[in-house]
Amino acid sequence: VQKGDMARAQGVVESMVAKGVRPNRVTFNTLVDGWVKRGDMARAEGVVEAMIERGVKPNKVTFNTLADGWVKAGDMNRAQGVVDSMVEKGLTPDAVTFNTLMDGWLKKGAMDRAQSVVDAMVDKDVAPDLVTYETLIFGNMKLRNIEAAL
């Protein structure tokens, strides 16, 4: 999957299943990540559907990977929808989740939306981390908000 040969990776998983080996969460998350890196969000979401059909519950890694894929695709509504779905399934967003959304809004030039993500992060008792601050600094610099970046 590191080299992007997703057809081969899918084939290996299908071969596993044919031999009676049950794919686990790591297997599915690896496929989701591979499809996201290739920009094929339909297939990434298809893997999650297959994961659920096989009785394997998606975890934070699964949802954060999907959200990141939608951010990279420029679709913040879909990214937020993934996070909403994550919460509906009883999972708590973490710093990675919030940083991903914040980065997406900053890339769209929406500093106000990025700040609302940080505010939500604090409201949910999720401590901002180094990535949070770096993202805010670089986002403000990109938007030429030099004083805010400092």
PyRosetta script that sets phi, psi and omega in degrees:
from pyrosetta import init, pose_from_sequence

init()
pose = pose_from_sequence("VQKGDMARAQGVVESMVAKGVRPNRVTFNTLVDGWVKRGDMARAEGVVEAMIERGVKPNKVTFNTLADGWVKAGDMNRAQGVVDSMVEKGLTPDAVTFNTLMDGWLKKGAMDRAQSVVDAMVDKDVAPDLVTYETLIFGNMKLRNIEAAL")
pose.set_psi(1, -29.9)
pose.set_omega(1, -179.4)
pose.set_phi(2, -59.2)
pose.set_psi(2, -34.1)
pose.set_omega(2, 179.2)
pose.set_phi(3, -88.6)
pose.set_psi(3, 1.3)
pose.set_omega(3, 175.8)
pose.set_phi(4, 84.9)
pose.set_psi(4, 12.9)
pose.set_omega(4, 179.9)
pose.set_phi(5, -84.6)
pose.set_psi(5, 75.4)
pose.set_omega(5, -174.3)
pose.set_phi(6, -71.5)
pose.set_psi(6, -31.2)
pose.set_omega(6, 178.2)
pose.set_phi(7, -62.5)
pose.set_psi(7, -41.2)
pose.set_omega(7, 178.7)
pose.set_phi(8, -66.9)
pose.set_psi(8, -42.3)
pose.set_omega(8, 179.6)
pose.set_phi(9, -61.5)
pose.set_psi(9, -44.2)
pose.set_omega(9, 177.6)
pose.set_phi(10, -61.1)
pose.set_psi(10, -40.4)
pose.set_omega(10, 179.5)
pose.set_phi(11, -62.3)
pose.set_psi(11, -39.9)
pose.set_omega(11, 178.4)
pose.set_phi(12, -63.0)
pose.set_psi(12, -42.9)
pose.set_omega(12, 179.8)
pose.set_phi(13, -65.0)
pose.set_psi(13, -43.1)
pose.set_omega(13, 178.5)
pose.set_phi(14, -62.1)
pose.set_psi(14, -37.9)
pose.set_omega(14, 177.3)
pose.set_phi(15, -65.6)
pose.set_psi(15, -39.6)
pose.set_omega(15, 176.3)
pose.set_phi(16, -57.8)
pose.set_psi(16, -49.7)
pose.set_omega(16, -177.8)
pose.set_phi(17, -61.4)
pose.set_psi(17, -42.7)
pose.set_omega(17, -179.7)
pose.set_phi(18, -61.9)
pose.set_psi(18, -28.7)
pose.set_omega(18, -179.8)
pose.set_phi(19, -92.1)
pose.set_psi(19, 6.4)
pose.set_omega(19, 177.2)
pose.set_phi(20, 84.6)
pose.set_psi(20, 9.5)
pose.set_omega(20, 177.6)
pose.set_phi(21, -91.7)
pose.set_psi(21, 123.8)
pose.set_omega(21, -175.5)
pose.set_phi(22, -86.3)
pose.set_psi(22, 121.2)
pose.set_omega(22, 176.3)
pose.set_phi(23, -62.7)
pose.set_psi(23, 143.2)
pose.set_omega(23, 179.7)
pose.set_phi(24, -108.8)
pose.set_psi(24, -173.8)
pose.set_omega(24, -177.4)
pose.set_phi(25, -59.4)
pose.set_psi(25, -40.1)
pose.set_omega(25, 179.9)
pose.set_phi(26, -63.1)
pose.set_psi(26, -42.6)
pose.set_omega(26, 178.5)
pose.set_phi(27, -59.0)
pose.set_psi(27, -50.9)
pose.set_omega(27, -178.9)
pose.set_phi(28, -64.8)
pose.set_psi(28, -42.6)
pose.set_omega(28, -179.9)
pose.set_phi(29, -63.7)
pose.set_psi(29, -33.2)
pose.set_omega(29, 176.6)
pose.set_phi(30, -64.2)
pose.set_psi(30, -42.5)
pose.set_omega(30, 177.5)
pose.set_phi(31, -66.1)
pose.set_psi(31, -43.0)
pose.set_omega(31, 177.9)
pose.set_phi(32, -57.4)
pose.set_psi(32, -48.3)
pose.set_omega(32, -179.4)
pose.set_phi(33, -59.9)
pose.set_psi(33, -42.1)
pose.set_omega(33, 179.5)
pose.set_phi(34, -62.3)
pose.set_psi(34, -45.2)
pose.set_omega(34, 179.3)
pose.set_phi(35, -66.9)
pose.set_psi(35, -38.4)
pose.set_omega(35, 177.6)
pose.set_phi(36, -61.9)
pose.set_psi(36, -44.7)
pose.set_omega(36, 179.9)
pose.set_phi(37, -62.3)
pose.set_psi(37, -29.1)
pose.set_omega(37, 176.7)
pose.set_phi(38, -84.6)
pose.set_psi(38, -6.1)
pose.set_omega(38, 179.1)
pose.set_phi(39, 80.3)
pose.set_psi(39, 15.3)
pose.set_omega(39, -178.9)
pose.set_phi(40, -100.4)
pose.set_psi(40, 82.6)
pose.set_omega(40, -175.6)
pose.set_phi(41, -69.3)
pose.set_psi(41, -30.1)
pose.set_omega(41, 177.8)
pose.set_phi(42, -62.0)
pose.set_psi(42, -44.3)
pose.set_omega(42, 179.5)
pose.set_phi(43, -70.7)
pose.set_psi(43, -36.6)
pose.set_omega(43, 177.4)
pose.set_phi(44, -60.0)
pose.set_psi(44, -45.8)
pose.set_omega(44, 178.7)
pose.set_phi(45, -67.7)
pose.set_psi(45, -32.7)
pose.set_omega(45, 176.0)
pose.set_phi(46, -62.9)
pose.set_psi(46, -37.0)
pose.set_omega(46, 176.9)
pose.set_phi(47, -64.6)
pose.set_psi(47, -40.8)
pose.set_omega(47, 178.8)
pose.set_phi(48, -63.6)
pose.set_psi(48, -41.2)
pose.set_omega(48, 177.3)
pose.set_phi(49, -61.3)
pose.set_psi(49, -43.8)
pose.set_omega(49, 178.7)
pose.set_phi(50, -64.3)
pose.set_psi(50, -37.2)
pose.set_omega(50, 178.5)
pose.set_phi(51, -58.5)
pose.set_psi(51, -49.4)
pose.set_omega(51, -178.6)
pose.set_phi(52, -65.3)
pose.set_psi(52, -42.3)
pose.set_omega(52, 178.9)
pose.set_phi(53, -59.8)
pose.set_psi(53, -31.1)
pose.set_omega(53, -179.4)
pose.set_phi(54, -89.3)
pose.set_psi(54, 7.2)
pose.set_omega(54, 176.2)
pose.set_phi(55, 81.0)
pose.set_psi(55, 16.4)
pose.set_omega(55, 178.1)
pose.set_phi(56, -102.5)
pose.set_psi(56, 120.9)
pose.set_omega(56, -176.8)
pose.set_phi(57, -81.1)
pose.set_psi(57, 130.2)
pose.set_omega(57, 173.7)
pose.set_phi(58, -62.4)
pose.set_psi(58, 149.4)
pose.set_omega(58, 178.2)
pose.set_phi(59, -120.3)
pose.set_psi(59, -170.6)
pose.set_omega(59, -179.2)
pose.set_phi(60, -57.8)
pose.set_psi(60, -38.6)
pose.set_omega(60, 179.6)
pose.set_phi(61, -60.2)
pose.set_psi(61, -44.3)
pose.set_omega(61, 179.4)
pose.set_phi(62, -58.4)
pose.set_psi(62, -53.3)
pose.set_omega(62, -177.0)
pose.set_phi(63, -67.1)
pose.set_psi(63, -40.9)
pose.set_omega(63, 179.0)
pose.set_phi(64, -63.9)
pose.set_psi(64, -36.7)
pose.set_omega(64, 178.5)
pose.set_phi(65, -66.0)
pose.set_psi(65, -45.0)
pose.set_omega(65, 177.5)
pose.set_phi(66, -62.5)
pose.set_psi(66, -45.4)
pose.set_omega(66, 179.5)
pose.set_phi(67, -59.1)
pose.set_psi(67, -42.7)
pose.set_omega(67, 178.7)
pose.set_phi(68, -62.2)
pose.set_psi(68, -39.5)
pose.set_omega(68, 178.0)
pose.set_phi(69, -61.8)
pose.set_psi(69, -43.6)
pose.set_omega(69, 179.0)
pose.set_phi(70, -68.1)
pose.set_psi(70, -35.0)
pose.set_omega(70, 175.4)
pose.set_phi(71, -61.8)
pose.set_psi(71, -47.3)
pose.set_omega(71, -179.8)
pose.set_phi(72, -63.3)
pose.set_psi(72, -30.2)
pose.set_omega(72, 177.4)
pose.set_phi(73, -79.4)
pose.set_psi(73, -6.9)
pose.set_omega(73, 178.6)
pose.set_phi(74, 82.1)
pose.set_psi(74, 13.9)
pose.set_omega(74, -178.0)
pose.set_phi(75, -107.6)
pose.set_psi(75, 87.4)
pose.set_omega(75, -176.7)
pose.set_phi(76, -69.5)
pose.set_psi(76, -28.9)
pose.set_omega(76, 176.7)
pose.set_phi(77, -63.6)
pose.set_psi(77, -43.2)
pose.set_omega(77, 178.6)
pose.set_phi(78, -68.4)
pose.set_psi(78, -39.0)
pose.set_omega(78, 178.1)
pose.set_phi(79, -60.7)
pose.set_psi(79, -45.8)
pose.set_omega(79, 178.7)
pose.set_phi(80, -64.9)
pose.set_psi(80, -36.8)
pose.set_omega(80, 177.6)
pose.set_phi(81, -61.2)
pose.set_psi(81, -38.3)
pose.set_omega(81, 177.2)
pose.set_phi(82, -63.3)
pose.set_psi(82, -44.1)
pose.set_omega(82, 179.8)
pose.set_phi(83, -65.1)
pose.set_psi(83, -41.7)
pose.set_omega(83, 177.1)
pose.set_phi(84, -59.7)
pose.set_psi(84, -42.0)
pose.set_omega(84, 178.5)
pose.set_phi(85, -64.0)
pose.set_psi(85, -39.0)
pose.set_omega(85, 177.7)
pose.set_phi(86, -58.3)
pose.set_psi(86, -47.1)
pose.set_omega(86, -179.8)
pose.set_phi(87, -65.3)
pose.set_psi(87, -41.5)
pose.set_omega(87, 178.6)
pose.set_phi(88, -59.8)
pose.set_psi(88, -29.1)
pose.set_omega(88, -179.7)
pose.set_phi(89, -88.1)
pose.set_psi(89, 8.9)
pose.set_omega(89, 174.8)
pose.set_phi(90, 86.9)
pose.set_psi(90, 10.2)
pose.set_omega(90, 178.7)
pose.set_phi(91, -96.3)
pose.set_psi(91, 141.9)
pose.set_omega(91, -179.0)
pose.set_phi(92, -95.7)
pose.set_psi(92, 125.9)
pose.set_omega(92, 176.1)
pose.set_phi(93, -58.1)
pose.set_psi(93, 145.0)
pose.set_omega(93, 178.7)
pose.set_phi(94, -115.2)
pose.set_psi(94, -172.9)
pose.set_omega(94, -178.5)
pose.set_phi(95, -58.4)
pose.set_psi(95, -38.0)
pose.set_omega(95, 179.0)
pose.set_phi(96, -60.7)
pose.set_psi(96, -43.9)
pose.set_omega(96, 179.7)
pose.set_phi(97, -58.8)
pose.set_psi(97, -53.3)
pose.set_omega(97, -177.7)
pose.set_phi(98, -65.5)
pose.set_psi(98, -40.3)
pose.set_omega(98, 179.5)
pose.set_phi(99, -63.3)
pose.set_psi(99, -37.0)
pose.set_omega(99, 178.8)
pose.set_phi(100, -63.3)
pose.set_psi(100, -47.9)
pose.set_omega(100, 179.2)
pose.set_phi(101, -64.1)
pose.set_psi(101, -43.3)
pose.set_omega(101, -179.8)
pose.set_phi(102, -60.0)
pose.set_psi(102, -44.9)
pose.set_omega(102, 179.4)
pose.set_phi(103, -60.5)
pose.set_psi(103, -41.6)
pose.set_omega(103, 179.1)
pose.set_phi(104, -61.7)
pose.set_psi(104, -45.0)
pose.set_omega(104, 179.4)
pose.set_phi(105, -66.3)
pose.set_psi(105, -37.7)
pose.set_omega(105, 178.5)
pose.set_phi(106, -65.6)
pose.set_psi(106, -38.5)
pose.set_omega(106, 178.0)
pose.set_phi(107, -63.9)
pose.set_psi(107, -26.2)
pose.set_omega(107, 177.2)
pose.set_phi(108, -88.3)
pose.set_psi(108, -0.3)
pose.set_omega(108, -179.9)
pose.set_phi(109, 77.9)
pose.set_psi(109, 17.4)
pose.set_omega(109, -176.6)
pose.set_phi(110, -101.5)
pose.set_psi(110, 75.5)
pose.set_omega(110, -178.4)
pose.set_phi(111, -59.7)
pose.set_psi(111, -37.1)
pose.set_omega(111, -179.8)
pose.set_phi(112, -62.9)
pose.set_psi(112, -40.3)
pose.set_omega(112, 178.7)
pose.set_phi(113, -69.4)
pose.set_psi(113, -38.6)
pose.set_omega(113, 177.7)
pose.set_phi(114, -62.5)
pose.set_psi(114, -42.2)
pose.set_omega(114, 179.2)
pose.set_phi(115, -65.5)
pose.set_psi(115, -35.8)
pose.set_omega(115, 178.5)
pose.set_phi(116, -66.5)
pose.set_psi(116, -29.8)
pose.set_omega(116, 175.5)
pose.set_phi(117, -67.3)
pose.set_psi(117, -43.0)
pose.set_omega(117, 178.0)
pose.set_phi(118, -62.8)
pose.set_psi(118, -42.7)
pose.set_omega(118, 178.5)
pose.set_phi(119, -60.5)
pose.set_psi(119, -43.2)
pose.set_omega(119, 178.5)
pose.set_phi(120, -63.8)
pose.set_psi(120, -37.7)
pose.set_omega(120, 178.7)
pose.set_phi(121, -59.3)
pose.set_psi(121, -48.2)
pose.set_omega(121, -179.9)
pose.set_phi(122, -66.0)
pose.set_psi(122, -42.2)
pose.set_omega(122, 178.6)
pose.set_phi(123, -59.2)
pose.set_psi(123, -32.0)
pose.set_omega(123, -178.4)
pose.set_phi(124, -90.2)
pose.set_psi(124, 9.3)
pose.set_omega(124, -179.9)
pose.set_phi(125, 61.1)
pose.set_psi(125, 33.7)
pose.set_omega(125, 173.8)
pose.set_phi(126, -101.2)
pose.set_psi(126, 117.8)
pose.set_omega(126, -175.7)
pose.set_phi(127, -70.9)
pose.set_psi(127, 127.7)
pose.set_omega(127, 172.1)
pose.set_phi(128, -59.1)
pose.set_psi(128, 141.6)
pose.set_omega(128, 180.0)
pose.set_phi(129, -114.8)
pose.set_psi(129, -173.1)
pose.set_omega(129, -178.3)
pose.set_phi(130, -57.4)
pose.set_psi(130, -41.0)
pose.set_omega(130, 179.5)
pose.set_phi(131, -62.6)
pose.set_psi(131, -38.3)
pose.set_omega(131, 178.3)
pose.set_phi(132, -57.7)
pose.set_psi(132, -51.3)
pose.set_omega(132, -177.5)
pose.set_phi(133, -67.6)
pose.set_psi(133, -41.3)
pose.set_omega(133, 178.3)
pose.set_phi(134, -61.9)
pose.set_psi(134, -42.2)
pose.set_omega(134, -179.8)
pose.set_phi(135, -63.4)
pose.set_psi(135, -43.4)
pose.set_omega(135, 177.7)
pose.set_phi(136, -63.2)
pose.set_psi(136, -42.8)
pose.set_omega(136, -179.6)
pose.set_phi(137, -63.0)
pose.set_psi(137, -51.7)
pose.set_omega(137, -178.5)
pose.set_phi(138, -65.7)
pose.set_psi(138, -36.6)
pose.set_omega(138, 177.5)
pose.set_phi(139, -63.4)
pose.set_psi(139, -44.5)
pose.set_omega(139, 177.9)
pose.set_phi(140, -65.0)
pose.set_psi(140, -39.0)
pose.set_omega(140, 178.2)
pose.set_phi(141, -64.6)
pose.set_psi(141, -43.3)
pose.set_omega(141, 179.4)
pose.set_phi(142, -61.5)
pose.set_psi(142, -37.4)
pose.set_omega(142, 179.4)
pose.set_phi(143, -85.4)
pose.set_psi(143, 6.9)
pose.set_omega(143, 178.9)
pose.set_phi(144, 63.0)
pose.set_psi(144, 29.8)
pose.set_omega(144, 173.5)
pose.set_phi(145, -95.5)
pose.set_psi(145, 65.3)
pose.set_omega(145, -171.6)
pose.set_phi(146, -59.2)
pose.set_psi(146, -44.2)
pose.set_omega(146, -179.3)
pose.set_phi(147, -62.9)
pose.set_psi(147, -39.5)
pose.set_omega(147, 178.0)
pose.set_phi(148, -66.9)
pose.set_psi(148, -33.0)
pose.set_omega(148, 179.9)
pose.set_phi(149, -66.8)
pose.set_psi(149, -29.8)
pose.set_omega(149, -179.4)
pose.set_phi(150, -83.9)
pose.dump_pdb("model.pdb")
